[in-house]
């Protein structure tokens, strides 16, 4: 039996659809209320503004990824395999929720002041997680010695660059979406596992 969504979840889901389709700034609170089947007052009971709803959408995506990482850590995979699975999960989310990922990329690149305050902390958290993983891989002899924090930010940058272009609606974007995870994980494996200069 599928659990019934709470009122707050319905509001967030409706806003997410509208923001992705119409754009954040073009979507009003009344439109969100109509799409969620609630009153404006119900929205303001949970959220002070559209920014708060957008922050909830971002938090929801972050929590999804955190849960994935927690499960992944418990599987006992090698570090290179964990990094591969993280990149594959990112591209799977991109294929499943292209509109939502597009919304998040667009708003995180030109965010409201409140989102901008959260963005550096989010990137720090992801980079620190990857750096710790890379350090574990170095200690276990699974990854060549390197500056783990530089490698972590390099991984993020590579994935972000491919993702940004894959969000377009053309033939090149389709190729990136279809083959991005495979190509990136291959490159990362050769770079992180391979010998220096090799």
Secondary structure as GFF3:
##gff-version 3
##sequence-region A 1 198
A	DSSP	alpha_helix	7	22	.	.	.	ID=ss1
A	DSSP	alpha_helix	29	36	.	.	.	ID=ss2
A	DSSP	alpha_helix	40	46	.	.	.	ID=ss3
A	DSSP	alpha_helix	50	73	.	.	.	ID=ss4
A	DSSP	alpha_helix	79	96	.	.	.	ID=ss5
A	DSSP	alpha_helix	98	109	.	.	.	ID=ss6
A	DSSP	alpha_helix	113	139	.	.	.	ID=ss7
A	DSSP	alpha_helix	148	166	.	.	.	ID=ss8
A	DSSP	alpha_helix	171	193	.	.	.	ID=ss9
###
